[in-house]
Amino acid sequence: MRRSDERGIALLLTLLVLTLLVALILEFDAEARREYRDAAAFRDNFKATVLARAAVQAARGILQQDFAKDKKMAQNFDALTDVWALPITNYAIGDGLLTAQIEDERGKLNLNDLAAGGDVNARKPKIQKVKRLFELLQINPDLVDAIVDWVDQDEVPEPSGAESNYYQSLSPSYRAANAPLQTLLDLRLIKGMTPDIIAKISKVVTVYPQAGESRVNVNTANSFVLQALDPRITQAVAADIIQARPFKIIQDLDRVSSFEDIGKELRQQNLYDVKSDLFLARMMVKVTEVTRNAIVVLQRDPNNGTSSVKYYRIL
């Protein structure tokens, strides 16, 4: 009887030890799997980040290819029919897939033009252009006054604007830059600007170049930007311009009858062009389940087609 009891106890102890061993093995297996997943995610995250940087070279290559094609065909214009304007979808790059779209920054209104070198008379028509654009986008045009105050060099507020006195009353306090916007992200600091508004205007405004005269490329500007150039450019006139694109030289716009007289006047003011040198590439790289988004602004040399990086950010 005692031996039977001992065997029973031994069996129970064996089962208990076995259960503990199984539990330990399962816990070890689960932990190992977690560590493997974490390691794989870290690896893929690192790869995606590196490939996002490599994608910049792909964008530069596309702009170089477009330049070579234009040179071969003796063309000197940029349009949405060009190689650079074609979307890239799931292009194999290393161990990842690249999706990208290049935009023409010259097809947008430049917010840094609002400073107009401190010339009040030159600034007024530029302010009106941006206000028309905001109205077309159903955004309060009074917000433009605050942008003007941010980029101009004085501390005299526009009617609906804000200078350092306003920003120093905030917590935390800061001063108005009184200098060109470096990126569109700077808009977050300006009175009245919200993430939704910034997202809404991001496809139609730029901060490049940060100094110098900006001309809008009518070959790539959308209807809102075209209408903002002059109050006489209605939605119908903008549609006529878009329908007649691409224009090889600026004089080609004279064939758009509804725009001819307006176009000749605006051409004298040096407000538009048909070529570009500044481009923004929005890129997404996917490695397994990890994605990395990046934005790069490239300036292409009109003499040799090489591009320099003006701005780069991984999101």
N, C-alpha and C positions, 0 to 999 in steps of 0.2 A: 504494500500500500504506500509505504514511504517512497519507494523507488518510482512508483507511478506518479506521485505528487511531484517528485523532483523532476521527472521527465516533463511534466506539464508546465512546471515553473520555467524549466530550461527552454521549452518551446515558446512560451510567452515572452521570455527575455529575447529569444532569437527574433521573434516577430517584431518586438519593440525596436530592437537594434536595426532590423531590416527597414522598418517604417521610417526610422530616423535617417538612415542612409539614403532611402529613396527621396525623402523630403529635402535632404541636403543636396542631393544630385539635381533634383528639379530646380531648387533655388539657384544652384550654381549655373545650371543651364540657362535659366531665365536671365540671370545677371550677365552671363556671357553673351547672350543674344542682345541684351540691351546695349552692352558695350560695343558689340559688333555694329549695331544699328547706328549708335552715336559716332563710331569711327567712320562708318560709311557716309553718314551725313556730313561729317567734318571734311572728309575727302572730297565729296561731291561739291560741297560749299566752296572749298578752296579751288577746285577745278573751275567751277562756274565763275568765280571772281577773276581768276587768271584769264579765262577765255573771254570774259567781258572786256578785259583790257586788250586782249588780242583782237577783239572785234573792231576796235578803233582803227587798227591797221587795215581791216577789211573795208571799212568806210573810206579810208584814205585811198585805197586801191581803186574803189569804184569811181571816186571823183577824178583820179588820175586817168582811168580808162575813158571816162566821158570826155576829158580834156583832149586826149589823144584822138578820139573819134571826131570831135569838133574840128581839131586842127587839120586832120586828114581831109575833111569835107569843106574846109575853109569857112566854117561857121563861127559866129561870135555872139551867140545868144544862149540863154538857158531857159528851158521850158519843162513842163510836166511830162513831155514825151521823151525826155532824156533818160539815159541809163540810170543815173543816180536817183531818179524819181520813182523807179520801179520798186515795189515792196520786195523784201527778202523774207521768205517763209521757210522755216525748218531747214536751213542750210547747214550741212555738216561742218562743224569746226572743232577739231580735236575730238574729245569724247562727248561733245555736246551738240546742241542744235541752236542755230542763231536765227532769230526773227528780228527784222529791223526795217525802219522807214527813215529816209532822209528827207528833210524839209529845207526849203530855201528861206533863209533868214531875211533875204532882201525882198521877200514877198510879204513882209509884215511892216507895221509902223514901229519906228524906233522911239521908245519912251525917253531915251537920253537926248533926243532932239529938242525936247521941251525946254531945256536950259537955253538953247539957241545962243550960246556964247555970251549971255548976259544982255543981249540986245532985245529990249522990250518989244519993239516994233516987229522984229523978226520972229519973236516968240508967239505972238498972238495967233497967226494963221496955223502954226503947228499945234497950238493948244486946241483950236477949233477942230482940227482934223481928228485928234484923239477923242475929243468929246463927241464928235459925230459917230465915231466907231463905237464908243460906249453906248450911245443911244441906240444904235443899230443892234447891239447885243443885249439891249434892255437892261443896261447897268446904269446906275445913277452917274451922270456926267460930272457932277460936282466932285467926285472922287479924283478927277484929273487934277484939280487945283492942289490937292495934297501931294500928288506925284510931282507936280511942277515945283512946289516948295522944297521937296526932298532933293531934287537934282540941281536946282539953281544955286547960285553962290551967295545969295543974300539971306537976310533974316526977316524979310518983309512978306507976311503971309498973303496969299491970294484970297479972294472973297470967301471961298469955302475950304481954304487950305489949312496948313498947320506948319509952324516952324518950331524951333527948339523950345520955346516957352511952353508949347503944348506937351511935347514929349517929356520935358523935365517934370511935368506935373504927374506923370504916370509912375507906377511902381512895378518893376524897377524903372528908373528914369534913364533917359539917354538923349542925345542931341540929334537934330536933323543932319543928315550926311552932308548936304550942300555940295554934292559931288555926284558924278555919274553912277547909275545903278551898275553893280558888278554882275549880278545875275537876277533873274526874275524872283528868286527866293528873297531878295532884299525887300520886295513889295510887302512882305509879311510885317515889316516894321512900320509901314505907312498907315496913317490914320484912315480908318474905314475899310481897309482892304482885308478880305477874308480868304480862306483857302478855296472856297467855291468860286469867288470872283477871279482869283488868280488862275484857277484851272480853266475857267471860261475864256479868259483872254490869252492864254498861253500859246494858242495856235495862230494868233493874229498880231501879237506884239513881240518885240525883241529888245535887247539892250545892246545889240551889236550893229555897227561899231560903237564903241563907247565915246569916241570923239570923231569929229568930222561930219561932213554932210552925208545924209542918207537919202538914197533914191529907191523908190519902190519898183520892183521888177513886175511889170504888168503881165508878164507871161506866167507868173506863178501866184500872184495875189488872188485871194478869193473875193467873192462879190462884196463882202462887208468892207474889206480894205480898199477896194476900188471905189466904192461909194463914199468912203471917208475922205478920199483925196479932194473932193470938191462937191459942194451941195448940189451942183447941176448934174452930177453923175447919179442918175436914178437906178433903181434895180434893173429896169429895162436896158438902160445904157450899159451897165455893168455886164448884163447877160450878152449883149452884142459884142462887147470886147472879148469875153470868154469864148464865145462862139467862133470868133475870128482868129484865135490863137493857134499856133505860135507866131510871133512877130520876129522876123530876123533882124530888122533895124527899127529904130524908134519911129522913123517916118512911115513905116508900114501901118501904123495906127490911123493914118489919115484915110485909109480905105474904109474905116468904120464910120459911116456917115453921121450917125448920131453922136459920135465922140469927136469928130474932126475939128470943129472950132474950139471946143474945150481943150482937146489934146494939144493943139498948137500953142494955146496960151499957157498950159501947164508945162509944156516942153521948154518954153522960154524961162520958166521959173526953175527948171532943172529938177522937177519933182519925180520923174519916172525914168526907167531904163528897161532894157530887155535882156540884161545879163546879170550874173551874180558872182560873188566870190566868198560868201559866207553861208555855211550850211550847218544844220543841226541834225544829228542822227540819234533817234530813239532806238535803243537796242535791248533785246531780251535774250539771254542765254539760258538754256535748260540742260541740266545734267541729271539724268534719272528723274528724281522728284524735286530737285532743287532748282530754283530759278534765280537769276540775277538780272536786274534791270540797270541800265546805264544810259547816260546822256552825254554826248560830246558835241562841242561846237568847233567846226573846222574852218579855217580861212585858206582858200585856195589861191595860190600864186597865179596871176593871169599870164605870166610869161613862160612858166615851165610846168604848171599843173600840180606841183607838190603842195601838200596841205600841212599847216601847222595847227596845233591844238590851242584853242583859245580858252576852252573850259571843258572840264571832265568831272563827272560825278557818278558814282555807283549808288543806286537807290536802295 
